[in-house]
Every structure is written in C-alpha cells, then in structure tokens.
Amino acid sequence: MCLAIPAEVVAITDDKQTATVSLEGVRKEISLALLTDVAEGDFVLIHVGYALNKISPEEAERTLALMAELEEVTS
C-alpha cells in the first residue's frame, strides 16, 4: 500500500525543480519534477519525496483530519 501525504508548499527554488513543504511544522525538501504551475501556498500530495499533484486546501484539511482520526483509533 502506498501513502501520499498532503503538505503546504512554503518555498520554491529559483529553477522550480524543488520546493520546501511544511506539515505540522516539519519542513522537507521535495521534487517538483512531476508537476508544473506550483506556487507557494499550494497544497500538494507527496509520496517518496515527489509532489504527485496539487489539491485544494479543503481536501488537504479533510485528508489530514482522517489521518489523525485513524491514528487515534489505532493507538
């Protein structure tokens, strides 16, 4: 099973090949090689260090809430 996690883009390099994303204060550099037209403030789904696609802030919030709920149930 694969899992893609939503995160907010907080910075993009000048060459637009990589970005820094933030998820609950944790920042990580990711590749934008699979996407075009990503801007700071966008939410993307990340899998193994690659942004797979853009999603709305509402979808990111719903997904993160479901993941938190799942964590509570399995803990």
C-alpha positions in Angstrom: 0.0 0.0 0.0 1.2 3.5 -0.9 0.5 6.6 1.1 0.6 10.2 -0.2 0.6 12.9 2.4 -0.7 16.5 1.8 1.6 19.3 2.7 1.8 23.1 2.0 4.4 24.5 -0.3 6.3 27.2 1.7 9.2 27.9 -0.7 10.2 27.0 -4.3 13.7 27.1 -5.7 14.5 29.6 -8.5 14.8 26.7 -11.0 11.3 25.5 -9.9 12.7 21.9 -9.6 12.4 21.5 -5.8 10.3 23.0 -3.1 10.1 23.1 0.7 6.9 21.9 2.2 5.6 22.1 5.7 3.4 19.6 7.5 2.6 20.4 11.2 5.9 22.4 11.4 8.1 19.7 9.9 9.8 21.0 6.7 11.1 18.8 3.9 12.6 19.4 0.5 10.7 17.7 -2.3 10.9 17.3 -6.1 8.5 19.2 -8.3 9.7 17.2 -11.4 6.2 15.7 -11.9 4.3 19.0 -11.7 4.1 22.4 -13.4 2.5 25.5 -12.1 3.1 25.1 -8.4 3.2 28.2 -6.2 3.9 29.0 -2.6 0.8 28.4 -0.6 -0.4 25.5 -2.8 -1.1 22.1 -1.2 0.4 19.0 -2.9 0.3 15.3 -2.3 3.7 13.9 -1.6 5.0 10.4 -2.0 8.6 9.3 -1.6 9.9 12.9 -1.9 7.9 13.8 -5.1 4.9 16.1 -5.4 2.3 14.0 -7.2 -0.5 16.5 -7.7 -2.0 19.7 -6.4 -5.0 19.6 -4.1 -7.3 22.2 -2.6 -6.7 23.4 1.0 -10.1 21.9 1.9 -9.1 18.4 0.6 -5.7 18.7 2.4 -7.5 19.5 5.6 -10.0 16.6 5.2 -7.2 14.2 4.5 -5.1 15.2 7.4 -8.2 15.0 9.7 -8.9 11.5 8.5 -5.3 10.5 9.1 -5.4 12.0 12.6 -8.6 10.1 13.3 -7.1 6.8 12.1 -4.0 7.4 14.3 -6.3 7.8 17.3 -8.2 4.6 16.5 -5.1 2.5 16.1 -3.3 3.9 19.1 
